[in-house]
Amino acid sequence: MQHARSDYGHIQDTSAARELAELILSMQMGTPQGLRARQLARQVLGVPDHGEFAGRVPIHTNGTLRVIPKDEPVFLIRGQDVAGGDAVRAWADLAEKVGGAPDILAVARDHAAKMDAWPKKKVPDFAPTYNAGSRP
């Protein structure tokens, strides 16, 4: 996934995941689960993989494996964003106009309400160290 802000490239601390991935790659695992674990470990570490998910990031939603190409643009709106809930509701309204499924529209609107209720609010900005001219 590629976020619009390069400083959001690693939103969460991934040090434990990277250590686990290195450990997995050091093990000999010939089972289908072991091979899948090694494939995922390569993705965590950014090691080239020529398997089924090469060039894509696997995610699980609603129990289904889906893949996002590594170069596909994505956009993250945080609960603390003062415009966040309205932005998600606007997306839901647009998605509804083009035939979006009612269940995902309900999820988005429910999430917008949770964003509205988030106690800390701030206006969107860049991190002090972010170079806006170097966007991906």
C-alpha positions as CSV (number, residue, x, y, z in Angstrom):
1,M,0.0,0.0,0.0
2,Q,1.2,3.5,-0.7
3,H,-0.1,6.3,1.5
4,A,-0.4,9.8,0.2
5,R,2.0,11.0,3.0
6,S,5.4,9.3,2.9
7,D,5.8,9.9,6.7
8,Y,2.8,7.6,7.3
9,G,4.7,4.7,5.6
10,H,5.1,2.9,8.9
11,I,2.1,3.9,11.1
12,Q,2.8,1.2,13.6
13,D,5.9,-0.1,15.2
14,T,6.8,-3.1,13.1
15,S,10.0,-4.1,14.9
16,A,8.5,-7.3,16.5
17,A,7.0,-8.3,13.1
18,R,10.3,-7.8,11.4
19,E,12.1,-9.9,14.1
20,L,9.5,-12.6,13.7
21,A,9.9,-12.5,9.9
22,E,13.6,-12.9,10.2
23,L,13.1,-15.9,12.5
24,I,10.6,-17.5,10.1
25,L,13.0,-17.1,7.2
26,S,15.8,-18.8,9.2
27,M,13.6,-21.9,9.7
28,Q,13.1,-24.8,7.3
29,M,9.4,-25.3,6.8
30,G,8.1,-27.4,3.9
31,T,4.4,-27.6,4.7
32,P,2.0,-25.3,2.9
33,Q,1.5,-23.3,6.1
34,G,5.3,-23.0,6.5
35,L,5.8,-21.9,2.9
36,R,3.0,-19.3,3.3
37,A,4.7,-18.1,6.6
38,R,8.0,-17.7,4.7
39,Q,6.2,-15.8,1.9
40,L,4.7,-13.4,4.4
41,A,8.0,-13.0,6.2
42,R,9.6,-11.9,2.9
43,Q,6.9,-9.3,2.5
44,V,7.4,-7.9,6.0
45,L,11.1,-7.6,5.3
46,G,10.7,-6.3,1.8
47,V,12.6,-9.3,0.3
48,P,11.6,-10.0,-3.3
49,D,9.1,-12.8,-3.6
50,H,8.1,-14.3,-6.9
51,G,5.1,-16.3,-5.5
52,E,1.4,-15.8,-5.7
53,F,1.4,-12.4,-3.8
54,A,4.5,-10.9,-5.4
55,G,4.2,-7.1,-5.6
56,R,1.0,-7.0,-3.4
57,V,0.2,-6.6,0.2
58,P,-2.1,-9.3,1.6
59,I,-4.8,-8.1,4.1
60,H,-7.7,-10.0,5.7
61,T,-11.1,-8.3,5.7
62,N,-14.2,-10.1,6.9
63,G,-12.3,-13.4,6.9
64,T,-11.3,-13.0,3.2
65,L,-7.8,-12.7,2.0
66,R,-7.5,-9.7,-0.3
67,V,-4.4,-8.1,-1.8
68,I,-3.5,-4.5,-2.4
69,P,-0.7,-3.8,-4.9
70,K,2.3,-2.3,-3.2
71,D,2.1,0.7,-5.6
72,E,-1.7,1.3,-5.2
73,P,-2.4,4.7,-3.7
74,V,-4.3,4.6,-0.4
75,F,-5.5,7.4,1.9
76,L,-5.7,7.2,5.7
77,I,-8.0,9.5,7.7
78,R,-7.5,9.4,11.4
79,G,-10.1,9.8,14.1
80,Q,-8.3,12.9,15.4
81,D,-8.7,14.7,12.1
82,V,-11.3,17.4,12.6
83,A,-12.7,16.8,9.1
84,G,-12.4,13.0,9.3
85,G,-16.0,12.0,10.1
86,D,-17.3,14.4,7.4
87,A,-14.8,13.0,4.9
88,V,-15.8,9.4,5.5
89,R,-19.5,10.4,5.3
90,A,-18.8,12.2,2.0
91,W,-17.1,9.0,0.7
92,A,-20.1,7.0,1.7
93,D,-22.5,9.3,-0.1
94,L,-20.4,9.2,-3.3
95,A,-20.1,5.4,-3.0
96,E,-23.9,5.1,-2.6
97,K,-24.5,7.2,-5.8
98,V,-22.3,4.7,-7.8
99,G,-24.0,1.6,-6.3
100,G,-21.9,0.8,-3.3
101,A,-23.2,-2.1,-1.2
102,P,-25.5,-1.0,1.6
103,D,-23.5,-3.0,4.2
104,I,-20.2,-1.2,3.5
105,L,-22.0,2.1,3.4
106,A,-23.4,1.4,6.9
107,V,-20.0,0.4,8.2
108,A,-18.4,3.6,6.8
109,R,-21.1,5.8,8.3
110,D,-20.9,4.0,11.7
111,H,-17.1,4.5,11.5
112,A,-17.6,8.2,10.7
113,A,-19.7,8.6,13.9
114,K,-16.9,6.9,15.9
115,M,-14.5,9.4,14.3
116,D,-16.7,12.3,15.3
117,A,-16.7,11.0,18.9
118,W,-12.9,10.7,19.1
119,P,-11.9,13.0,22.0
120,K,-8.7,14.5,20.5
121,K,-9.2,16.7,17.4
122,K,-6.7,18.6,15.3
123,V,-6.5,20.2,11.9
124,P,-4.7,18.3,9.2
125,D,-1.0,19.1,8.8
126,F,2.4,17.7,7.9
127,A,4.9,16.5,10.4
128,P,7.7,19.1,10.9
129,T,10.2,16.8,9.1
130,Y,7.9,16.0,6.2
131,N,9.1,17.3,2.8
132,A,5.9,18.0,0.8
133,G,8.0,18.1,-2.4
134,S,9.0,14.5,-2.0
135,R,5.6,12.9,-2.1
136,P,5.4,9.4,-3.5
